[in-house]
Amino acid sequence: MRAKTWLLAFFYSASAADQQAGENPLRKTINLLQDLNHQVEDDGQKAKEMHEKYQCYCDSNHAQLTQSVEDGQQHVSQLTATMEAVTGGNAKIEAEVEDLEKMVSESQTSLQEAEATRKTEHHEYEEEVFQAKGSIAALKEAIPAMKKAQNTGSSLTQVRPLAQWLVTSIPASAARQDLVALFQQHGVYKTGSEATGGMAQIIGVLEQMLDGFQANLVQAEAAEREAAGNFDELQAAKQEQLRAARKELEDKRARLAKQREELAEAGEDAEDTKRAIEADQQFLSGLQDTCKEEVTTYEASQRARQTEMGGISEAMTYLTSDDALELFKQTVPSFVQVTAGSRSSRQAALQLLDRVKHGEYAGQISLIQTSVRTEHRGRFDVVYKMIDAMIQRTKDQQHQEETKVAWCTREIRNSEGKKSTHKTAATALQQRVAESEDLKDSLTEELKLLAKEIKDLDSATAKATENRKAENAEYQKARGQRNQALGLLRKAQKALGRVYGKDVALVQKTVATETATLEDMFSAPPTFLQVRSKAQEGASTFSALAAEAQELDEFLDSTSQPSSTSYEKKSNAGVGIVGLLQNLVDDVEAEGTQADKDEEAAQSAYEQLMTESTMVRESKSRAIADREEDRAGEEQTMEELTLRGEETADQIRAEDDKLQSLHSACKQLTDHLEERTTARKAVVESLSKSKAVLQGASLEEAS
């Protein structure tokens, strides 16, 4: 309607001037209509191109923003799950750190208490050893002096200074009290006492005290060695436990600090991602509204433009129809008739143009036909320009479309190539992850085996230590019992020696002679069995002598009557008993010597076992550390590979989205491309033939 109004106004205002200038006003009007239609078409084409670009912008940004929001939400979900897991892990590690700190503190306190207890025990041992050695030294000096005084017939009063010195020289307070009571009992402190009968009893008691101190010293030294060994083991075990606990505590603190840092970073990342999601969502919402408004505006513009072009076309139809031309010949003086030949060329060109007057080309063809009909001088320069312009526009459209199709094909091929490359990389990453997982499982199994071997080794060494302690305790017990037995046997020997001393000396001299003779028969030192055999031979000699003495006594008894007032010692029987006691002493000492050798060998074997076990344990511990380091490396590798796999998956999804967008955008180009190409060729061909016909060629020549 707007075009018709403008056309009528222009027509009535310009007709008079055109007639005066000798120009055909109808021709000029039609030309103006054609120019106006071209402007409307050009504006429509530009608007279409702008709309397509804007629509592409909307589609690509909508896809990218939608994917960005989805990726961001997935990333936030992953971060949330990670933070929850890390928070739970941190709580567990904090509890473990607290337990380890408590264990370290308790172990340190326990070790300090054990060290204090050991120090007290050692101080008590040193005090006991000091008293025992001082008492032994004093008794070893006093007993010979007492025996010398006894042999010289000194009285108890004469040994009083010696007794007082002995009392003051013995460090043990209990022993001093016993000595004072002993000396008081036998009248050593009584003035004027000349008795000597109690000297032997005092000497016997002093010898018993000496034996007791010596036995106690041996037991104290053995107990001290055992206590020191036990403490060393306990201290080493506690220190190793403390070292391992401190190392574990340090590792857990470092791990806790690292995870807290990662938790903070994850929180910041989550907040940043949420803000980015919110910004994308806001932009996406605005983009959707803007793009929807643009579509509505473009469609309204297209409808208005089609209406305008329809009005122009309708006006052209009215002005250029055959009836209108005949009417204008009669009513418009300036309208000139054309020649018959020109009419024939016009009619042929119009028929050629009618063949392609449909679809999107109908309006432009109609304008060209109008120009052909209204050219009154038979000169079609304007028509030629219109035909050439339309041919060029049609070819340009074809070229642009072919360029776009080629671009679509190239982009789709490139995107599919990238997608294939990413898929190949993803498959390789999955394979590497599987290999790393298998290696990690293998290392885990190896670590379990090494841990079991260390556990078994610790169990074996603990069992060996327990057995060694039991063996040593049994040895110490047997040694103490042997010392006690030797003490009792020697006390019995000394008691009998005071009665049968001279007879025993005579027999020992004889036994020594016979033993020396027997020893000459062997070049090597006597073994335990040989010593025992010699002791048995000595016992036989004592028995034989005792038997001879018994026979002599019986003979004397048979030849003389015993006196009722005289008493003779049972020397023969006493000597035999002394010999038996000596045999027992030899047996016990030989057994003790062999037991000492066995204990020394057992201790040496145990120490060798502990040394070897320690070396093996250290080797396996180093192997565990190496395997754990390798496993940690594999876990880190798996994390890196997994992250790369996720990135590759994102790249594959991005290429899928790009391909989908390309296929969607290019589908409009590729659909019916061949039909449009054929139609354009037909248009170009018809236009070219029409031009040729107007230029004077026959229809057959143009074809």
Secondary structure as the mmCIF struct_conf table of DSSP 4:
data_model
#
loop_
_struct_conf.conf_type_id
_struct_conf.id
_struct_conf.beg_label_comp_id
_struct_conf.beg_label_asym_id
_struct_conf.beg_label_seq_id
_struct_conf.end_label_comp_id
_struct_conf.end_label_asym_id
_struct_conf.end_label_seq_id
HELX_RH_AL_P HELX_RH_AL_P1 ARG A 2 GLN A 20
TURN_TY1_P TURN_TY1_P1 ALA A 21 GLY A 22
HELX_RH_AL_P HELX_RH_AL_P2 PRO A 25 ASN A 151
TURN_TY1_P TURN_TY1_P2 THR A 152 GLY A 153
TURN_TY1_P TURN_TY1_P3 LEU A 156 VAL A 159
HELX_RH_AL_P HELX_RH_AL_P3 ARG A 160 SER A 169
HELX_RH_AL_P HELX_RH_AL_P4 SER A 173 GLN A 185
TURN_TY1_P TURN_TY1_P4 HIS A 186 TYR A 189
BEND BEND1 LYS A 190 LYS A 190
TURN_TY1_P TURN_TY1_P5 THR A 191 GLY A 192
TURN_TY1_P TURN_TY1_P6 GLY A 197 GLY A 198
HELX_RH_AL_P HELX_RH_AL_P5 MET A 199 THR A 320
BEND BEND2 SER A 321 SER A 321
HELX_RH_AL_P HELX_RH_AL_P6 ASP A 322 THR A 331
TURN_TY1_P TURN_TY1_P7 PRO A 333 SER A 334
HELX_LH_PP_P HELX_LH_PP_P1 PHE A 335 THR A 339
HELX_RH_AL_P HELX_RH_AL_P7 ALA A 340 ASP A 354
TURN_TY1_P TURN_TY1_P8 ARG A 355 VAL A 356
BEND BEND3 HIS A 358 HIS A 358
HELX_RH_3T_P HELX_RH_3T_P1 GLY A 359 TYR A 361
HELX_RH_AL_P HELX_RH_AL_P8 ALA A 362 THR A 374
BEND BEND4 HIS A 376 GLY A 378
HELX_RH_AL_P HELX_RH_AL_P9 ASP A 381 GLU A 519
TURN_TY1_P TURN_TY1_P9 ASP A 520 MET A 521
BEND BEND5 SER A 523 ALA A 524
HELX_LH_PP_P HELX_LH_PP_P2 PRO A 525 PRO A 526
HELX_RH_AL_P HELX_RH_AL_P10 PHE A 528 THR A 559
BEND BEND6 SER A 560 SER A 560
HELX_LH_PP_P HELX_LH_PP_P3 GLN A 561 SER A 563
BEND BEND7 SER A 564 THR A 565
HELX_RH_AL_P HELX_RH_AL_P11 SER A 571 THR A 670
TURN_TY1_P TURN_TY1_P10 ASP A 671 HIS A 672
HELX_RH_AL_P HELX_RH_AL_P12 LEU A 673 LEU A 694
TURN_TY1_P TURN_TY1_P11 GLN A 695 GLY A 696
HELX_RH_AL_P HELX_RH_AL_P13 LEU A 699 ALA A 702
#
